Amino acid sequence: MPAHPDAPPALLVVDDEEMVTRLVARYFRHLGYTVLTAASGEEALAMVRSRRPPIDLVLSDVVMPGMSGTELAGWLLAEYPTPAVVLMTGQLPDEVERVRIDGHIVPVWHKPLDLDRTEAVLRRMLPALPPADDSELRDTS
């Protein structure tokens, strides 16, 4: 549930690969979410700690320099009741759909993300948003 009922849910996309971050953030904005980005676990943790209203969901890459996505998830799960945490990776076998971190079950999404499945899961995890406008993503060139 978003921290502020009149605002769309806020998502934080964390990945050290700028192209991945931009593409995922663009897609989530297209769906109507407020999207923030971070290039590292440390930057993400600082954003979660300081953001008002709070972030509703953190989607983090697993493998990053410095603080890994699993370390970030551990810190977030220990310190905050929200945000929800989801990990994304291209490193784990496709059969791994969730991992246990400090007693919490954390979903794992595999890169490249299946956008239809991702949207369906987000809509179950977060409040309903109005239908997305596909015109924003169409190539008009």
N, C-alpha and C positions, 0 to 999 in steps of 0.2 A: 504494500500500500504506500503511495507517495506520502512523504512527510507533510506536504501541504496539499489539501484536497483539491484546490483549484489548479494546481500545476501538474503538467504531465510527469510521469515517473522520470527520475534522473538516473542515467546509466553512466558508468565510468568504464571506458575501454582502455586496457593496459596492455601495451605490446611495444617491444623495442624496435619492431619493424614498422617504419613510418607508413609504408604503403598499406599494410594490413590495418593499421589503426585508422587511416583515412577512409578506406573502403568500408570497414565495419561501422565506423561512426556515421558515415554518410547514409548507410542503409538504415540504421536505427533512427536517425533524424527523419528520414523519409517515412518511417512508421509512426512518427509523432512524439518520440521520446526526446527529453532534454539529454544531450550527450556531451560528456566531458572526456578528455583523453589524457593519458599519462604515458611516458616512455619508459618508466621503471617502477618497480615495486615501491621504492622509497618515495618517489614523487606521488604515487597513488595513495600511499598511507597518509602522507601529509595532506593531500586533498580531502580524504575522507575525514580526517581529524578536524579540519578547519571549515568545511563546507556547511553553510546554512542556507536553505534547508538541507537536510542530509541526503546523501546518495542512496538510492533504492536498490541498485544492483551493480556489482563489480564483475566485469568479464575480463579475466586476466590470462595472458599467455602463461604457460608453465615455465618455459625455458627463457630466462632473461639474465643478463649480467647483473651482478650484485644480488639483490633480493629476488629469489625465484617466485613464480606465481603461487606455489604451494606454501612458501614461507609467508607471503603476503596474506594468503587465505587464513593461515594459522593466526597471524596477528589480528586480522579483522574479526575472526570468529571468537577470539578470546576477549576482545575489547568491546565489541558492539553487538547488540541484538539485530541490528540491520547495518549494513546492507546485506542482501543475499549475495552469495559468491558463486560464480561459475568459472571453471577453468577451461581454456581452449589450448589445443596442442596438435602438432603434427608428429609428435615424438612417441606417443603411446599407441599400442595396438587398438584398432577400431572396437574391439570387444570391451574395452575399458570404458564404461559409461559413467562411472562415479568413483571417487576415491574417498577414503576416510582420513580426515585430518583432525587430530585432537578430539576424537569422538563424534565429529560432525560428518555427515555425508555431503560431499560436494559434487555436483554434476560436472561431467567432462564433455565438452563439445570438440569435435575433431575438425581440423583445418584440412581442406577448405571447408568453410561452414556451409551446410545445406540451409539456404536462406529461408525456404518455406518451413522447414522443421524448426529452425531457430525462431522464426516469428510465432509459430504455434506455441512453442514452449514459453516464450516471453509473455505471450498473452495469457497463459495459464498462471505464470508466476507473478505478474504485475496486473494492475487494474486495466480494464478494457479501454482501448483508445478508439477513436473514430477510424473507419476504414482508411487505409493509406491511399494517397493520390499517386498513381503510377506515372503520371506525366512528368514528374520531377526527375525520374531515373531514365526516361527514354532518351536515346541518342538522337539529337535533332540535327546533326551535321550531315 
